[in-house]
Amino acid sequence: MNNNNNDNNDNGKVIFGWIPQLGKKWFERSNLDELEEWENDFYYLWGSNINNYDADDPKKIIGGSGMAGTKGPTRGRGHPRYYSIITTSISEEINKNRFEFLKDQIKDGKTIYIPIDKSGRFVLGSFIAYNRFATVKNWFKSQKLILSEIYELINIASEVIINKTDSFYWYDNSFDNSLNNKMELIENNIIKNKKKIYCNNNTLLDDFKSLCEYLDSRVENENLINYKRSHNFFKNATIILQTPQEYSIMDCL
């Protein structure tokens, strides 16, 4: 998608795509600007938690799983241009400052690379992060804040590219049967909503706006106020049984 605003012609791009994994021992190289897998003027986004969002040192382990783990793009290491957005909690102020930095980089001609997986699914906060929220309502709120900021990046970019496909999709995790069976009752009119919302290259701005409106409706839905996680929040955590009724959650992040 080319942005027709003439004021954006000198700005950088936004790309949605699968982030290439850096080579083994890349962090031992003396010049990190000579990594053949990555472009020098790109910022590659990943989803972090509140404890590791500022990790950018190749000599240090990020500490985490998913995009922060050893199977992620940087093999679990920090990188100055591997730039995180907090996806495991509602961290509005920190994320707003981080997106302001990204807007400045676009205006300076840099490209922002936003991860989607090989199926075309938007991944920031869509997988492991979903299990970190005590309520689904808070997850929707976090996603709305993040996607609204990305919408602003798209608006100022000179061009938006969706790699290897003409569209990507955002997935509503709250429809997973494995979760619905373990949670409080949901009204039928919620269940009937879409599981996937597609953003197409030729209608990207309109589709993104519709996606944000959908998330608004989910955040404001009264039926989600007490829609609490009763099972999957614990699925990937270490649980210590203290009494038959009491649990302690350790190492959730």
C-alpha positions in Angstrom: 0.0 0.0 0.0 1.4 3.4 -1.0 0.5 6.3 1.2 -0.8 9.1 -1.0 0.0 11.8 1.5 2.9 13.8 -0.1 4.2 14.8 3.3 5.1 11.2 3.9 7.2 10.7 0.8 10.5 10.9 2.6 9.4 8.8 5.5 10.3 5.2 6.1 8.2 2.1 5.5 6.2 -0.3 7.6 6.5 -4.0 6.8 4.5 -6.9 8.1 6.3 -10.2 7.8 8.1 -13.1 9.4 11.3 -11.8 11.1 14.4 -13.7 9.8 16.4 -15.5 12.5 20.0 -14.4 12.9 22.8 -16.9 12.4 24.4 -18.9 15.2 26.9 -16.9 17.3 25.9 -13.7 15.6 26.3 -11.9 18.9 30.1 -12.6 18.8 30.7 -10.6 15.6 32.5 -7.3 16.0 30.2 -5.4 13.6 26.5 -5.9 14.2 25.7 -3.8 11.1 27.0 -6.6 8.9 24.3 -9.2 9.7 23.2 -10.6 6.3 19.8 -11.6 7.7 18.8 -8.1 8.7 18.7 -4.7 7.1 20.7 -1.9 8.8 17.9 0.7 8.7 15.2 -1.6 10.1 13.7 -1.9 13.5 12.3 -5.4 14.2 9.5 -5.5 16.8 8.9 -8.2 19.4 6.6 -8.7 22.3 8.2 -8.4 25.8 7.2 -8.2 29.4 7.7 -5.4 31.9 11.0 -6.9 33.1 12.8 -7.4 29.8 11.4 -4.7 27.4 14.6 -2.7 27.3 16.9 -5.6 26.6 19.2 -4.6 23.7 22.7 -5.9 24.7 23.9 -8.8 22.5 26.1 -10.0 25.3 23.1 -10.6 27.5 20.3 -13.1 27.5 16.9 -11.5 27.2 15.2 -13.9 29.5 11.9 -15.2 28.3 10.2 -17.4 25.8 8.6 -17.0 22.4 10.2 -14.1 20.5 12.6 -13.6 23.4 13.6 -17.3 23.5 16.5 -19.2 22.0 14.3 -20.1 19.0 13.3 -16.5 18.4 14.8 -14.2 15.8 17.8 -13.2 17.9 18.2 -16.6 19.5 17.4 -15.2 22.9 19.8 -12.2 22.8 19.3 -8.5 22.9 20.0 -6.3 19.8 19.9 -2.5 19.4 17.4 -2.8 16.6 15.3 -5.6 18.1 12.8 -3.3 19.6 10.2 -4.5 22.0 6.6 -3.5 22.8 5.2 -4.8 26.1 2.4 -7.3 25.4 2.0 -9.2 28.6 0.5 -6.3 30.6 -1.3 -3.0 30.1 1.7 -0.7 30.1 0.2 2.3 28.4 2.7 4.9 29.3 5.9 2.9 28.5 4.5 1.6 25.2 3.3 5.1 24.2 6.9 6.3 24.7 8.3 3.4 22.7 5.9 4.0 19.8 6.8 7.7 19.9 10.4 6.6 19.3 9.3 4.4 16.4 7.4 7.4 14.8 10.5 9.5 15.0 12.5 6.7 13.3 9.9 6.5 10.4 10.2 10.2 10.0 14.0 9.7 9.8 13.5 7.3 6.9 13.8 4.0 8.9 11.6 1.0 8.3 9.6 -0.6 11.1 9.2 -4.4 10.7 6.1 -5.8 12.5 6.0 -9.6 13.0 3.3 -11.8 11.5 3.8 -15.6 11.5 4.1 -17.7 8.4 0.3 -18.3 8.3 -0.2 -14.5 8.1 -1.3 -14.1 11.8 -0.4 -10.9 13.7 1.7 -12.1 16.6 2.4 -9.2 19.0 0.6 -10.3 22.1 -1.3 -13.1 20.4 0.3 -16.2 21.8 2.2 -16.5 25.1 1.1 -13.0 26.2 -2.6 -13.9 26.1 -2.0 -16.4 28.9 -0.5 -13.7 31.1 -3.7 -11.7 31.5 -6.0 -12.5 34.4 -9.0 -11.4 32.4 -9.8 -11.4 28.7 -11.0 -7.9 29.0 -7.5 -6.7 29.9 -6.0 -8.6 27.0 -8.4 -6.8 24.6 -7.5 -3.5 26.1 -3.8 -4.2 25.7 -4.3 -5.2 22.1 -6.4 -2.1 21.3 -3.6 0.2 22.7 -0.9 -1.6 20.6 -2.9 -1.8 17.4 -4.0 1.8 17.6 -0.4 2.9 17.8 0.5 0.7 14.8 -2.3 2.3 12.9 -0.6 5.7 13.5 2.7 4.2 12.2 0.9 3.1 9.1 -0.6 6.6 8.6 2.8 8.3 8.5 4.7 5.6 6.6 5.6 6.3 2.9 4.6 2.7 2.1 3.2 -0.4 3.8 4.2 -3.8 2.7 2.8 -7.2 3.7 5.5 -9.7 2.9 4.6 -12.8 0.7 0.9 -12.2 0.9 -1.7 -9.5 0.3 -3.2 -9.7 3.8 -2.7 -10.7 7.4 -5.1 -11.4 10.1 -5.7 -10.8 13.8 -7.1 -13.7 15.8 -9.5 -13.4 18.7 -8.1 -15.9 21.2 -11.2 -15.7 23.4 -13.0 -18.1 21.0 -10.6 -21.0 21.7 -12.8 -23.9 22.8 -10.2 -25.1 25.3 -10.6 -21.8 27.1 -14.3 -21.3 26.8 -14.9 -24.7 28.5 -12.9 -23.5 31.5 -14.3 -20.0 31.9 -17.5 -18.4 33.0 -20.4 -18.4 30.7 -20.3 -16.1 27.7 -23.3 -14.6 26.1 -24.3 -16.1 22.7 -24.0 -12.8 20.9 -20.2 -12.7 21.8 -19.6 -16.2 20.5 -21.0 -15.3 17.1 -18.4 -12.6 16.5 -15.5 -13.2 14.1 -12.5 -15.3 15.2 -10.3 -13.8 12.5 -10.2 -10.2 11.2 -8.3 -9.7 8.0 -6.3 -6.6 7.0 -5.9 -6.5 3.2 -3.1 -4.6 1.4 -5.4 -2.6 -0.8 -7.8 -1.6 2.0 -5.3 -1.6 4.9 -6.2 1.7 6.6 -9.9 1.0 6.5 -9.4 -2.6 7.7 -7.1 -1.5 10.5 -9.6 1.1 11.6 -12.4 -1.6 11.7 -10.1 -3.9 13.7 -9.6 -1.1 16.3 -13.3 -0.5 16.4 -13.9 -4.2 17.0 -11.4 -4.2 19.9 -13.2 -1.1 21.3 -16.5 -3.0 21.3 -14.8 -6.0 23.1 -13.3 -3.7 25.8 -16.6 -2.0 26.4 -18.7 -5.2 26.4 -20.4 -5.5 29.8 -20.3 -9.4 29.5 -16.5 -9.4 29.7 -16.2 -7.6 33.0 -16.2 -10.8 35.0 -14.9 -13.0 32.2 -12.0 -14.3 34.2 -9.3 -16.8 33.3 -9.8 -19.9 35.4 -7.5 -22.4 33.7 -5.2 -21.3 30.9 -3.6 -18.5 32.9 -2.0 -21.3 34.9 -1.2 -23.6 32.0 2.3 -22.5 31.4 3.1 -21.4 34.9 4.8 -23.3 37.8 2.1 -24.0 40.3 2.8 -24.7 44.0 -0.1 -26.4 45.8 -0.3 -24.9 49.3 -3.7 -26.2 50.4 -6.5 -27.7 48.3 -7.9 -24.2 47.8 -4.8 -22.1 47.6 -2.3 -21.7 44.8 0.8 -19.6 44.3 1.9 -18.6 40.8 5.7 -18.6 40.3 7.6 -17.8 37.1 4.6 -16.7 35.1 6.6 -14.3 32.9 
